[in-house]
Structures are given as C-alpha cells and as structure tokens.
Amino acid sequence: MALVLVILVSGNLCAGAVAYNSTSFIRACGFIFHMGFLREITEEYLGALRYVKEVPRDVELPVGRDIVALVGPRRAGKTFLMLRHAKDLLDSGKQALYVSFDEFQFRGIDARRLAEMAREEYPSGEVYLFLDEVQEWEGWDSKLRWLHDVKDFFLHVTGSSSVLQSSEIPSRLRGRYVSVLLLPFSFREVSRQEKVDVVTFRERGAVKALLNDYLTWGGFPEVWMYRSREKLVSLLETMFYRDVMERHRVRDTAVFLEVARLVISSYSCPVTWHSVRRALRSSGVSVDVKTVMSYVEYMRQAYLVFLVKRFTYSDREALAAPKKIYLVDPGIATLLEKPMDKGRRAENLVFLELVRRGYEPYYYVTRSGKEVDFVTRKEKMIVEVALEDWEKHVGKVAEAARELGVNEATIVTWDAEGEEKVGNRRVVIIPLWKWLLQETTKNKP
C-alpha cells in the first residue's frame, strides 16, 4: 500500500505569528495533532479541486528518489499541478495525506515530527511528500535534505516566491534534486480546454481567432480565464516588487523600472548591455552597465525573461555576441506595446514552445551575416518565424541548414503551408497555429 503526503505551504495568513515560528511556540499555544488530522486536511484541500475549472497540462511530474523541484514564474499553476498529481495518485488506489502550511502551526514543525505523524497515519508503504510554497517552512532546505536522506519519501517541492529559484536549488539541495519547469498555459493547452478541433474552414477561422486572443493575453491562468488587463498589471507588479525589488533589495526603484520597461520592450530582439545603457541615457536615465546586467539577471531569476545566446562553437564568441530577450509570456508585452507587433509576439511564442518541448534554443548568424531565429543543439532543429513574406526567408534557412549539416528547416507562417526544396535541403512551411498544436512528447526531465 503506497502513501502520498502532500504539504501545501502558501499564503501570508497569521503573518504576525511568523516571528514565533518555532516548535516551542507551537507547543506553548497548545496545538495538538491528533490521529486522523492529516486525513482531514487531505479531504478538505483536495476536495476544493472540484470547484476549479481545469485546464489539463502537458507536464508530467516524475517519481523517484531525487527531490523533484517544480519551478517557474508565480501564478503559473504549480500548486494546482501538484494537487492534481496527488489526487491522481489517490484515485489509483494509493493513500494520500495533505497538510496546509496556511495553518501557521505547521510552519515550525520538525521534519522528524512530520515524518512520525505520517507513519502514525500509515505505518508502512511508500510516501509521496508534496511541499508547495516550501519557503514558508522554517529551515526548509535542511529539513528536505533530512527527509530525502531517510529514504522513506518521494519528495516534490515548489515555491512561488523568489526564495525557491532555480539558481538557489543546487546550493541548497546539493545534488539531491531534479527540476521541472512549469510555464503558463501553452496554446495547445488552452485550445484543448476550448475543445478546438480543426476540420473545416470554420474551425480554422476559430483557431486563428483563439490564437489572436492568446497572443494578446498570454497563458497565465487567471489572466487567460478573465482576459483581464487589471489582473495582468497586478501579476507583473507582484513579480517586480516581490520577486525582484524586495528579493534583491533594489534601492533605486525608478531606475529599475526604467530598465525593466526597456528590456521588456526589446523582446525578440538582440541587445547588448551597452546598447541598453545608451538607450536609457538618451532618455535621461543614468545607469552603468554593471547595474543593467544585475537588473536583467534579477528578472531572469524571477522567470520574467529568458536570455538566448548566439549559436557558436566558441564560448568566447557566444559571451561577446548580443543576447536575444524573450518574455515568459506574450501577454506581458500587451502592457507596453500598442498596437501589437504580431511578428515579435509569434517569435516569442515559438521560443516558449521550444522550451516546453525540452529544447535549449539559440539564434544563429550565417557566414554571410543573416540571422536565423532559432537553432537547437539537440537534434539540430532550425526554426524561422516569418508570418509574412516567408519566401524571402527560404534561402537563409537553407543556408543555415547547409552550414550546420541539417537536412531540414522549418518556417513558421500565419497562413502559408507547403514545402520548398533548395538543393538537397527541405524547407517545411507551416502555419503558426498548426505548429503550436503539434503533439509532442510530454515534458519530462
């Protein structure tokens, strides 16, 4: 008989009690964890799933002895994904327990006591331990290491605040983990939820209308469900203030916001830190290159932006070359861009989909100086985004294919579809909606 123990650590309830967050405080207040208490928590929280409008995700959580760290931007659906996984385990006949650290008496609980409580409920069997917003658990890193090392538990953890970031996990968990990136909804996921099935011209028109909506609002669950600019503003402000400025103690808020505005506005474009500094100075903002680099790195750590390097076999060349900036969600550009630059949004969307499919994209510059949007080392894929005038791009992707020793390249368009042959190179022409809806192997670490 298997056991699943799910721990949700979230929210700011009873914030005044954080200063007393210790086991002695819990005992002094008389908190008693009676038999069956963890089962009650399980029924209470997993039962709430029935009230959620579910969008099935294309991300699988692995099971193994390594700690699985689910990482990504805040409000992307990490909590729901973990709860859904726990419920699926329950439905398959495994035993499940769920504890919420919103109830602050759990925040200072010792790892040994928590393990003991689990074994009081279920004396034997495998234990799946899910911890959400793990940074709320006092001393979470050492407690996780202990829970991992005793070998009683399969551990899954996440945290939507900036405390649990991909840059910190390696140092805190010391080789005991694998990470899974969860991004906002993909177009394939929202299309499935909208029950889009493209058969005739009617459905093709409907799917392109849905794609226009997605390019505008992006895939953050709450923003997508309500198509709300206010929710998008609230989300971005929270990421700025909590995940960047508070986290890194940014003193000059005005300068940071100007850097962030310019960086976000430069999405899908190559930039250098010197060019960013010059653009800021031309608008009256005095800032040095080191500060620009630091602020962009803070944004990257908060999963606001991704930085893409130029594909080259020389590390020195890659370091010196301009970087391309992509947003974690196309909806963010809506706040700063009017009218929509559909071409840049589409390129950003293709980048995110490549990441979801497990690739690490680079951009490429041919020997004749022509830039190709994406190449990947894994499987040597070449993808160019050209919503209009795609014919002008056939030659350069074929050139890139020859230089990289690849037989096929893809041009993503808005409407056009077909195939071109350039010498012995094949260039596939495919509409954006069709390329995004392609079924691929699910995201596995």
HUFEN-V293911 format. One record per run of one state. SS is the DSSP state (H for helix, E for strand, C for the rest). FROM is the first residue (numbers start at 1). TO is the last residue. If there is no record, write none. Layout:
ss=SS from=FROM to=TO
ss=SS from=FROM to=TO
This chain:
ss=C from=1 to=2
ss=E from=3 to=8
ss=C from=9 to=14
ss=H from=15 to=20
ss=C from=21 to=22
ss=H from=23 to=28
ss=C from=29 to=36
ss=H from=37 to=51
ss=C from=52 to=58
ss=E from=59 to=59
ss=C from=60 to=66
ss=E from=67 to=71
ss=C from=72 to=77
ss=H from=78 to=91
ss=C from=92 to=94
ss=E from=95 to=100
ss=C from=101 to=103
ss=H from=104 to=106
ss=C from=107 to=110
ss=H from=111 to=121
ss=C from=122 to=126
ss=E from=127 to=132
ss=C from=133 to=133
ss=H from=134 to=136
ss=C from=137 to=139
ss=H from=140 to=149
ss=C from=150 to=152
ss=E from=153 to=158
ss=C from=159 to=165
ss=H from=166 to=173
ss=C from=174 to=176
ss=E from=177 to=181
ss=C from=182 to=186
ss=H from=187 to=193
ss=C from=194 to=200
ss=H from=201 to=217
ss=C from=218 to=220
ss=H from=221 to=226
ss=C from=227 to=228
ss=H from=229 to=248
ss=C from=249 to=252
ss=H from=253 to=265
ss=C from=266 to=269
ss=E from=270 to=271
ss=C from=272 to=272
ss=H from=273 to=282
ss=C from=283 to=288
ss=H from=289 to=301
ss=C from=302 to=304
ss=E from=305 to=308
ss=C from=309 to=309
ss=E from=310 to=310
ss=C from=311 to=314
ss=H from=315 to=320
ss=C from=321 to=322
ss=E from=323 to=327
ss=C from=328 to=329
ss=H from=330 to=335
ss=C from=336 to=341
ss=H from=342 to=356
ss=C from=357 to=360
ss=E from=361 to=365
ss=C from=366 to=370
ss=E from=371 to=376
ss=C from=377 to=377
ss=H from=378 to=380
ss=C from=381 to=381
ss=E from=382 to=385
ss=C from=386 to=390
ss=H from=391 to=404
ss=C from=405 to=407
ss=E from=408 to=413
ss=C from=414 to=417
ss=E from=418 to=422
ss=C from=423 to=424
ss=E from=425 to=431
ss=H from=432 to=437
ss=C from=438 to=442
ss=E from=443 to=443
ss=C from=444 to=445
